[in-house]
């Protein structure tokens, strides 16, 4: 996933910035600035969050059901 697509998806999910998304998933905000291509594990989280949003499920609900701190 290219950064352009990543930025578009996190906006669609409802995050105002990469930093806020990073905060939500427990990653340092500066981490995204070093990526030219988004790693697979971040891509999966992003796509899961988008699917959840499209189906009326919050990222918080997913986190709670998976028991992720």
N, C-alpha and C positions, 0 to 999 in steps of 0.2 A: 504494500500500500504506500503510495506516494504521500508526502506531507500535505499536498494540496487537497487530496481526497480526505485525508484524516481530519484536517481543519474543517472541511465542509460537514463531515459526519458529526463531529463534536458540537458544532453549531446547531445542527439539526436535532441532536439529542437534547440540547438546551443549555449547554455550557457556554458562557461568554468568552472563555479563553482556554488555551491549552493548559495554562497554569491551574485553573479551577478544576479541569478534568483530571489533571495529574494529582491534585490534592484529594479528589474524590476516590481515586484508585490506589492511593498510597505511594505515589511516585514523586520524587522531587520535580518541581516545575521546570527546573533548568535541564532536566533530562531530555525533554523533547527538542530543545534547541540544538542538541548534538546529533540528532538523527537526520539522515538524508532520506532513508526509507524506514518506515515504522516497523519495528520487530513483530514477529508473528504473535507473541503473547499479548502485546498491546492491541494489535489488530483484532484479535479474538474478543478481547474485552470491549473494544469499540463497537464491533458488529453485534455483540450480545446486547449491549446497552441500546443500540439503535432498534433492534428487534423488540426489546422490552418496551421501549417508548412507543413504537408503532402498535403495540398490543395492550397499552394501558398499564404496564407494569413498571414500577420505579426501580432504579438501580439499587436503591436502599432495600427494597423487598427481596431482590435477588441476593444481595449481600447477606441479609438476615436468614434467608432460607438455606444458604450455603454455609452459614455460620462463619463468615469471613469478618475479621476485625478490621 
